[in-house]
Amino acid sequence: MEWTTPTLADVLSARRRIAPYLQPTPLYGYAALDELLGAQVRVKHENHLPIGAFKVRGGLNLVSQLNEDERRRGVVSASTGNHGQSIAYAARLFGVSATICVPENANPLKVASMRGLGANLVFQGRDFDDARLRAEELERERGYRYVHSGNEPLLIAGVATQTLEILEQEPATDTIVVPVGGGSGAAGACIVAKAVDPRVEVIGVQSEAAPAAFRTWSERRLLEAGMQTYAEGLATRVAFELPQRILWKHLDDFVLVSDDEIRSAQRTLIETTRNLVEAAGAASLAAALHLRERLAGKRVALVLSGGNASRAELLAALGAA
């Protein structure tokens, strides 16, 4: 399938569209992180958004532009939680019915949030990709407007607004480190950074226990890989074509980190920033620690993509010291 690759103009339009509903998120510095990395570090707090994650930017941009027929039909999507929350949030705001397919073991906090936002939840399978296949079936069976979590230009343009904010808040940024699940956030970062200042380096990070996006980027062909990570925001078995096309062209580097490194980074961020941090949101710090020598002395922005950690996840992270 062919998709239109979003441009900086699309991102600027998305920002105007979502501005009435979302405030820019903070970009804060922490002396302890500067010392830890030997760099000038800023944390982009996407966990401060209404659903506690960056995905809401894309959901608002997409749902606000549905045509009358699509609004009447309603939307269906699949998610481990944050994308589903974004669609549910935007659907409620614009009076559209939303059905979200989630894995049977989905994060209970995210499940409760989606249900509270009025979404109809369908539990299917062991992971995101099982839920995605069910969402595609429902699209065919019931005529919903299917919202893919990665292959959607409007979603990518929406989430790219976080990088606009980073470069406005800290124009001298050298490097942006972005967690990768499906890749919409990293793709959006590439679109903005390379248009605004091509010298800005964008680095993606994924768990080595779910390396489909990393392997696809490395080999320049769509691949499937095993998926065992505890970080549900990074937990995809299949790479997504549209984000990958953008990453193939613009992403400067892509690193894998272990779940143990993510868990340690999650604990460090919680203790340092006094914020709730989910595992996927901590992956950016895990990658920066992995690349400490390369980043020394640079101005580094770490995208804290979400803060929707369950009680069990927090206990595991904080008890692992």
C-alpha positions as CSV (number, residue, x, y, z in Angstrom):
1,M,0.0,0.0,0.0
2,E,1.2,3.5,-0.7
3,W,1.1,6.2,2.0
4,T,1.9,9.9,1.8
5,T,5.0,10.6,3.9
6,P,4.3,13.5,6.2
7,T,6.3,16.7,5.8
8,L,7.3,19.5,8.2
9,A,4.3,21.5,6.8
10,D,2.0,18.6,7.9
11,V,3.5,18.7,11.3
12,L,3.0,22.4,11.6
13,S,-0.7,21.9,10.6
14,A,-1.0,19.2,13.1
15,R,0.3,21.5,15.8
16,R,-2.3,24.1,15.0
17,R,-5.0,21.4,15.0
18,I,-4.2,19.9,18.4
19,A,-3.1,23.2,20.1
20,P,-6.7,23.9,21.5
21,Y,-6.5,20.5,23.3
22,L,-2.9,20.0,24.4
23,Q,-0.3,22.2,26.1
24,P,3.4,21.8,25.2
25,T,5.1,19.4,27.5
26,P,8.1,20.4,29.6
27,L,11.7,19.8,28.6
28,Y,13.5,19.7,32.0
29,G,17.1,19.3,32.9
30,Y,18.4,17.2,35.9
31,A,21.9,17.7,37.3
32,A,22.1,14.0,38.2
33,L,21.5,12.9,34.6
34,D,24.1,15.4,33.4
35,E,26.6,13.9,35.7
36,L,25.6,10.3,34.9
37,L,26.0,10.9,31.1
38,G,28.7,13.6,31.1
39,A,26.3,15.5,28.8
40,Q,23.8,18.3,28.9
41,V,20.6,16.3,29.3
42,R,17.0,17.3,28.9
43,V,14.0,15.1,29.4
44,K,11.0,15.6,27.3
45,H,8.1,14.8,29.6
46,E,5.4,13.3,27.4
47,N,4.1,11.6,30.5
48,H,2.5,14.9,31.4
49,L,0.0,14.7,28.5
50,P,-3.7,13.9,29.3
51,I,-3.3,10.1,28.8
52,G,0.2,10.0,30.2
53,A,1.9,9.4,26.8
54,F,2.9,11.0,23.5
55,K,0.5,9.0,21.4
56,V,-2.4,11.4,22.2
57,R,-0.9,13.9,19.8
58,G,-1.4,11.6,16.9
59,G,-4.9,10.4,18.0
60,L,-6.2,14.0,18.1
61,N,-4.7,14.9,14.8
62,L,-6.2,11.9,13.0
63,V,-9.7,11.7,14.6
64,S,-10.2,15.5,14.2
65,Q,-9.9,15.0,10.5
66,L,-12.2,12.0,10.0
67,N,-14.9,12.7,7.4
68,E,-18.6,12.4,8.1
69,D,-18.8,8.8,6.8
70,E,-15.9,7.7,9.0
71,R,-17.3,9.4,12.1
72,R,-20.6,7.6,11.5
73,R,-18.9,4.2,11.1
74,G,-16.7,4.6,14.1
75,V,-13.0,3.5,14.4
76,V,-11.2,0.3,15.3
77,S,-7.6,-0.1,16.3
78,A,-5.2,-2.4,18.2
79,S,-3.0,-1.4,21.0
80,T,-1.0,-2.5,24.0
81,G,-2.4,0.6,25.7
82,N,-1.1,4.1,24.9
83,H,-2.2,4.2,21.2
84,G,-5.5,2.8,22.3
85,Q,-5.9,5.5,24.9
86,S,-5.0,8.2,22.4
87,I,-7.8,7.0,20.0
88,A,-10.3,6.6,22.8
89,Y,-9.5,10.1,24.1
90,A,-9.8,11.7,20.7
91,A,-12.9,9.7,19.8
92,R,-14.7,10.8,23.0
93,L,-13.7,14.4,22.3
94,F,-15.1,14.4,18.8
95,G,-18.1,12.1,19.4
96,V,-16.9,9.1,17.5
97,S,-17.3,5.5,18.7
98,A,-14.1,3.6,19.2
99,T,-13.3,-0.1,19.5
100,I,-9.9,-1.1,20.7
101,C,-8.4,-4.6,20.5
102,V,-5.9,-5.3,23.2
103,P,-3.9,-8.4,24.3
104,E,-5.4,-10.5,27.0
105,N,-2.6,-9.6,29.4
106,A,-2.7,-5.8,28.7
107,N,-1.6,-3.3,31.3
108,P,-4.6,-3.0,33.7
109,L,-4.1,0.8,34.1
110,K,-4.2,1.4,30.4
111,V,-7.2,-1.0,30.1
112,A,-9.1,0.9,32.8
113,S,-8.2,4.2,31.1
114,M,-9.5,3.1,27.7
115,R,-12.7,1.8,29.2
116,G,-13.1,5.0,31.2
117,L,-12.8,7.0,28.0
118,G,-15.7,5.1,26.6
119,A,-14.0,2.7,24.2
120,N,-15.4,-0.8,23.6
121,L,-12.6,-3.2,24.4
122,V,-12.0,-6.5,22.7
123,F,-9.4,-8.8,24.3
124,Q,-7.5,-11.0,21.8
125,G,-4.4,-13.1,22.0
126,R,-1.1,-12.9,23.8
127,D,0.4,-9.7,22.3
128,F,-0.1,-6.6,20.1
129,D,0.1,-8.5,16.8
130,D,-2.7,-10.9,17.8
131,A,-4.9,-7.9,18.8
132,R,-4.0,-6.2,15.5
133,L,-5.2,-9.1,13.4
134,R,-8.5,-9.1,15.3
135,A,-8.9,-5.3,14.6
136,E,-8.4,-6.0,10.9
137,E,-11.1,-8.6,11.0
138,L,-13.5,-6.2,12.7
139,E,-12.8,-3.6,10.0
140,R,-13.9,-6.1,7.4
141,E,-16.8,-7.5,9.4
142,R,-18.3,-4.3,10.7
143,G,-17.1,-1.5,8.4
144,Y,-15.2,0.4,11.0
145,R,-12.5,2.9,9.9
146,Y,-9.3,1.0,10.9
147,V,-6.6,3.1,12.5
148,H,-3.2,1.4,12.2
149,S,-0.8,2.4,15.0
150,G,2.1,3.1,12.6
151,N,1.0,3.2,9.0
152,E,-1.0,6.4,9.4
153,P,0.5,9.7,8.1
154,L,-1.8,11.7,10.3
155,L,-0.6,9.9,13.4
156,I,3.0,10.4,12.5
157,A,2.5,14.1,11.8
158,G,0.7,14.5,15.2
159,V,3.3,12.8,17.3
160,A,6.1,14.7,15.5
161,T,4.9,17.8,17.2
162,Q,6.8,16.7,20.3
163,T,10.1,17.2,18.3
164,L,9.0,20.7,17.2
165,E,8.7,21.5,20.9
166,I,12.1,20.1,21.7
167,L,13.8,22.2,19.1
168,E,11.9,25.3,20.1
169,Q,12.6,24.8,23.8
170,E,16.3,23.9,23.2
171,P,17.4,25.0,19.7
172,A,21.0,23.9,20.3
173,T,20.0,20.2,20.8
174,D,22.6,17.9,19.2
175,T,20.9,14.5,19.7
176,I,17.4,13.2,20.3
177,V,16.9,9.7,21.6
178,V,13.5,8.1,20.9
179,P,12.0,4.8,22.0
180,V,10.8,2.6,19.2
181,G,7.8,0.2,19.2
182,G,6.0,0.7,15.9
183,G,8.2,3.6,15.1
184,S,5.8,6.5,14.7
185,G,7.6,8.6,17.3
186,A,11.1,8.1,15.9
187,A,9.7,8.7,12.3
188,G,8.1,12.0,13.4
189,A,11.4,13.0,15.1
190,C,13.3,12.4,11.9
191,I,10.9,14.4,9.8
192,V,11.1,17.4,12.0
193,A,14.8,17.3,12.9
194,K,16.1,16.8,9.4
195,A,13.9,19.6,8.1
196,V,14.7,22.1,10.8
197,D,18.4,21.3,11.3
198,P,19.9,18.3,9.5
199,R,22.8,18.3,12.0
200,V,20.5,17.1,14.7
201,E,21.1,13.4,15.3
202,V,18.1,11.1,15.9
203,I,18.7,7.8,17.6
204,G,16.1,5.1,18.0
205,V,16.1,2.4,20.8
206,Q,14.3,-0.9,21.1
207,S,14.5,-3.8,23.5
208,E,16.7,-6.6,22.3
209,A,13.9,-8.9,23.5
210,A,11.6,-7.4,20.8
211,P,13.9,-6.4,17.9
212,A,11.6,-6.4,14.9
213,A,11.9,-2.7,14.1
214,F,15.7,-2.7,14.7
215,R,16.3,-5.7,12.4
216,T,14.0,-4.2,9.7
217,W,15.9,-0.9,9.9
218,S,19.3,-2.7,9.8
219,E,18.4,-4.9,6.8
220,R,16.2,-2.5,5.0
221,R,13.4,-5.0,4.5
222,L,10.3,-5.7,6.6
223,L,10.9,-8.5,9.1
224,E,9.2,-10.3,11.9
225,A,11.0,-11.1,15.2
226,G,10.4,-12.8,18.5
227,M,8.9,-10.6,21.2
228,Q,9.6,-11.3,24.9
229,T,10.1,-7.8,26.4
230,Y,8.2,-6.6,29.5
231,A,8.1,-3.1,28.0
232,E,4.8,-3.2,26.3
233,G,5.3,0.0,24.4
234,L,8.2,-1.6,22.6
235,A,6.6,-5.0,22.1
236,T,5.9,-5.5,18.5
237,R,6.7,-8.7,16.5
238,V,6.2,-7.1,13.1
239,A,7.7,-3.9,11.7
240,F,5.5,-1.2,10.2
241,E,6.2,-0.1,6.6
242,L,5.5,3.7,6.6
243,P,7.6,4.5,9.7
244,Q,10.4,2.2,8.5
245,R,10.5,4.0,5.1
246,I,11.1,7.3,7.0
247,L,13.6,5.7,9.4
248,W,15.6,4.1,6.5
249,K,16.0,7.5,5.0
250,H,16.6,9.7,8.0
251,L,17.4,7.8,11.3
252,D,21.0,8.3,12.2
253,D,21.4,5.2,14.5
254,F,19.4,2.5,16.2
255,V,20.5,0.6,19.3
256,L,19.2,-2.4,21.2
257,V,19.3,-2.5,25.0
258,S,18.4,-5.3,27.4
259,D,15.3,-5.4,29.5
260,D,17.6,-5.2,32.5
261,E,19.1,-2.0,31.2
262,I,15.6,-0.6,30.6
263,R,14.5,-1.6,34.1
264,S,17.6,0.1,35.6
265,A,17.0,3.2,33.6
266,Q,13.3,3.2,34.7
267,R,14.4,3.2,38.3
268,T,16.9,6.0,37.7
269,L,14.4,8.2,36.0
270,I,11.8,7.7,38.7
271,E,14.3,8.5,41.4
272,T,15.9,11.4,39.5
273,T,12.8,13.2,38.0
274,R,10.2,12.2,40.7
275,N,7.9,11.2,37.8
276,L,6.1,8.0,36.9
277,V,8.0,6.4,34.1
278,E,6.9,3.3,32.1
279,A,9.4,0.9,30.7
280,A,9.2,2.1,27.1
281,G,9.7,5.7,28.3
282,A,12.9,4.7,30.1
283,A,14.4,3.1,27.0
284,S,15.8,6.5,25.9
285,L,17.9,6.8,29.0
286,A,19.0,3.1,28.7
287,A,20.2,3.9,25.1
288,A,22.0,7.1,26.2
289,L,23.8,5.1,28.9
290,H,24.7,2.6,26.3
291,L,26.2,5.4,24.1
292,R,27.7,7.4,27.0
293,E,31.1,8.0,25.4
294,R,29.6,9.0,22.1
295,L,27.2,11.5,23.7
296,A,29.7,13.0,26.2
297,G,29.6,16.8,26.1
298,K,26.6,17.0,23.8
299,R,23.2,18.5,24.3
300,V,20.9,15.4,24.5
301,A,17.1,15.3,24.6
302,L,15.6,12.0,25.9
303,V,12.0,11.4,25.0
304,L,10.2,10.1,28.1
305,S,7.4,8.7,25.9
306,G,5.0,7.7,28.7
307,G,4.4,7.2,32.4
308,N,1.7,4.5,32.4
309,A,3.5,2.0,34.6
310,S,1.4,-0.6,36.4
311,R,1.8,-1.3,40.1
312,A,3.4,-4.6,39.3
313,E,5.9,-3.0,36.9
314,L,6.8,-0.3,39.3
315,L,7.4,-2.8,42.1
316,A,9.6,-4.9,39.8
317,A,11.6,-1.9,38.7
318,L,12.1,-0.4,42.1
319,G,12.7,-3.7,43.8
320,A,15.4,-4.7,41.4
321,A,18.1,-2.5,43.0
